[in-house]
Amino acid sequence: MNRKQLVLFTGLTLASLSALAQPLRIGVATEPYPPFAVADAAGHYSGWEIDITKAVCAQAKLDCQFVAVAWDGIIPSLLADKIDVIAASLSITDERSQVIDFSDKYYQTGAMLAVAAGSDIKPTPAGVAGHKIGVQSGSIHQAYALQYFKGATIQEYQTQDEADQDLFAGRIDGTLADALVLETFLKSDEGKGCCSDAGLVAQDDALLGKGIGFGLRKGNDALKASLNQAIQAIRADGTYDKITAQYFNFNIYGE
């Protein structure tokens, strides 16, 4: 190796080491999504998904840094190299898998329809016909409602909390969202008085996904393998269950 080649090789090696030394940027949604991820007044995030992500990072020996990104821009931010991993309750769907890669799932729940207390609305195409149903914009639940609830008026919201508040105020007749998120709302002081669980919609893997996974750019196979191994490890050593018990009293992982 001549002097010129040695200088070039050394420069490339130092650049590679520098890249590896940078914190892994974990994208979380700016919009609150209790009990998974909620920011305090100082912008520090907490919640089940935050704790699980920290545990995965620790297990994989990754230096992780949370970066808040608006929900509707979180995949574009990943593709633009502004973040390295998405940890924002992102469902593993066929459509998204054409654009980004996913880790193995780290939880899975159904899609629930919440309605006004005493309502006879059902979580079926016929059951919602003629009613106004709220969904979070850009979510799998919006895609599901547009596909199956054609007889209903679909009202889009930037956050699920906004949809919940409009249901509470009577401005919409129901809202379709993740069952765990809606259960949290229904157990709140506002939710207890106004609303009830109408049940889960029929599962559609293509639209509702095959669970929740970490999103990452295609071709990042080493990182994907590290995340998958870490997910398996924290489930095997009890860390996953210990964290989950602080938030839920049932199996959030699914089958």
Buried (B, 14 or more C-beta within 10 A) or exposed (E): EEEEEEEEEEEEEEEEEEEEEEEBBBBBBBBBBBBBBBBEEEEEBBBBBBBBBBBBBEBBEBEBEBBBBEBBBBBEBBEEEBBBBBBBBBBBBEEBBEEBBBBBBBBBBBBBBBBBEEBEBBBBBEBBEEBBBBBBBBBBBBBBBBEBBEEBEBBBBBBBBBBBBBBBEEEBBBBBBBBBBBBBBBEBEBBEEBBBBBBEBEEBEEBBBBBBBBBBBEEBEEBBEBBBBBBEBBBEEEBBEEBBEEBBEEEBBEE
